């Protein structure tokens, strides 16, 4: 694998479109529920989780367990997560907590 994860996928890959689209979205509703006082486990970056879900859903992958597996095995998912590996329970909780916001996310 190339040392820079941006080199892992070609320029026109769907991942780049999803990441660019999420960068333009108003994600305040996703950030508002997280603690700012440093207590508790650090959360995964909400923009990464939104991009992960949008990409997974666009590929027909809706199961949290399959998304977790893809984060380990699929280069595109690894690029989105910057090599992080959220587990299926974390993914499912994020979807449950933000289901309404995911449906409303817009540019």
N, C-alpha and C positions, 0 to 999 in steps of 0.2 A: 504494500500500500504506500502511496505517496505520503510524505511527512505532514503535509497540510491537508486537512479534511476537505477544504474547498476544491482540491484537485481530484477528489474521489469520484465526482459525478460530472458529466458534461454540462456545458453552459446552459443549454436549453431544457434541462431536467425539471420536472414538475416541482421538485423540492425547492428550487430557487424561486419559483413563482409563489409557492405557499409561504415561504419565509418573507418574501417581499410584501405579500399581501398582509400578513400578520403584523409586520412592522408598521403598516399604515393604519391599522385598526385602533379604535379607541378601546383599550383594555382596562380602563379604570375600575370597572365593576369586578374584574378578576383580582386586582391588587387590593381592593378595599377590604377584603375579608382576612387578610394576613396580618399578623402581629408585627409591630415595628419595634418592640421593646427588646428583641433579641432572645426572648424566652421560647422554649420549645425547640423541636427539631427544625432545622432550616428547610423551607419548602423548595420544591423545584420551581424554577422560574416560570411564572404563569404564561408568558408569551411562548416559551418552548413547549409547554403542555398543550396550548391551543394549537400551535403549528403541528405538533405530533398528532393530535386528534383529527385535525382537518386533513392532513395527509393520509392518515390511516383510513378515515372514512371515505376519502376520494378513491382509495385503492380497494374499497369493499371490505376492509378489516374493521370490525366493530367490537370484537371480543377483547376485553382488557388483557386476557392471558395471551392472545395472539399478538397484540400490540407489544406486550412485554417481550415475547420471544423475538419479534421483529427487531426490537431495539438491540438485541444481541447478535442477530444473524443477518440482517438486511442493511446494506451500506447506506441506503437513503435514510432509513430511520436513524442510523447512527450519526449521520450528518446533522439531522434535525436536533437530536439530543446532545450533540457535541460529546458523544461517547458516554453520556450518563445512561443509566439503566433503571428507569422508574419501574417498580414492581407492579403487578396487576392490581393489587389492592389500592395502591396510590393512584393509579390511573382511574380505577372505578370510583374512588372517593372524589376525585377531581370532577369527573363527569357528573356524579350525583350532586355535588355541591354547586356546580356551575352550569347545570343543564339549561336553565333559562338564558343565561348570558351567552352560552355557546350558540344558541338559536338566534340571539340578537346581535351578535358581534358583527360590526360593519365598519367599512372604511370611512 
